[in-house]
Amino acid sequence: MNYRITEDDRMRFKRCRRQWDFASSHRRGLEPVNAVHPVLPAVLKDALAVYYYPGTWDWQPEVKRSLVHKAVVRALDDADAPEALPTAMALVDAYDACASTVDDFAPVKIGHDVEGLVPDPRDPERGLTTPDGSPVIYSCRIDLLAVDAADEYWVVRHLIDDEWQQLETLSGDETAVAACWAWEQEYLGMEISGTIHNQVRTTGPFDRPAADKSAPGRVRQSEPSGGGRAIPQHRRLSARTSRSNQSGPTDPIAQSTTGLLRRTRIRRSRAEIGAVGALIAAEATQMSGEPAIYPTFAAHCQACEFSSPCLALVEGTDPEPILAADFRRHPAEDHRKPRLGQSTWGFGRGAAPPHW
């Protein structure tokens, strides 16, 4: 059986090993019984999956807007939070108004799970294995893979929160870079140019921007001229010519803010993406062995779901009664049918790669 490391495993292991020990499926695999999660971020993520569905990208805006509204209603019904409908509708409509002025890419895949075989630090040409011989796999979910007018591919992360994240935080977003690495491991021959951080501020105001005639044109999935391509290796002639005529390096970071939407595009170097595999391998070597378990006290403790049993350990008391009463094992992996767009590709630009 594969030893699977998720992005949550990595985040917890580096943040606090005690939290990782409680939550990881390779350790105790616990989660709170009555966990309460904010409604709006989850609802908006569902809405954005419909908004950027590759198969409807070229449809009339009114039709797409109707589908997004239905997704919002469905998500709120699932969350049993109908009272949030007016705010959620205002949020997605404001997002649509803002995104329509800055979207300069076409969606290729949404909510897609990718996996990469972690290299062995002692022999990078081979895959890393655990002491019992199980292959070590890194897996993550990519919110959106997009292709721009120059036929370059970008990993897009939807970041939905009350406030903007700092540029330094986005530049150092190792999870996003790891997603680039994992995609290239699963789809050999595809090269990811960088990451796009799609920040949405839920605190409003939900004002709509004024019309901007200088805004970039939306990249279409299908081109009437037949210019769309079938596989990544067959770049359109116009795209190759445009890129070959570029003078000097392009700006590695571009950021714009429109209403509640801030879009940050960061070009990642081949060295930066390639180095992630070695870093994951170093962490995996520790995880799959017998790592020392200790707490790391910092600001994240205030929001940690395991603060009560952790404090019990700090005080020298038994945390097991708390764990038995307030926590449970993670439910089994969900094998439900994937959402549209997860298992299908765009129909024109950015279609499926070849079968290897």
Secondary structure, 3 states (H helix, E strand, C coil): CCEEEEHHHHHHHHHCHHHHHHHCCCCCCEEECCCCCCHHHHHHHHHHHHHCCHHHCCCCHHHHHHHHHHHHHHHHHHCCCHHHHHHHHHHHHHHHHHHHHHCCEEEEEEEEEEEEECEECCEEEEECECCCCCEEEEEEEEEEEEEECCCCEEEEEEEEECCCCCHHHHHCCHHHHHHHHHHHHHCCCCCEEEEEEEEEECCCCCCCCCCCCCCCCCCCCCCCCCCCCCCCCCCCHHHHHHHHCCCCCCCCEEEEEECCEEEEEEECCHHHHHHHHHHHHHHHHHHCCCCCCCCCCCHHHHHCCCHHHHHHHHHCCCCHHHHHHHEEECCCCCCCCCCCCCCCCCCCCCCCCCCC
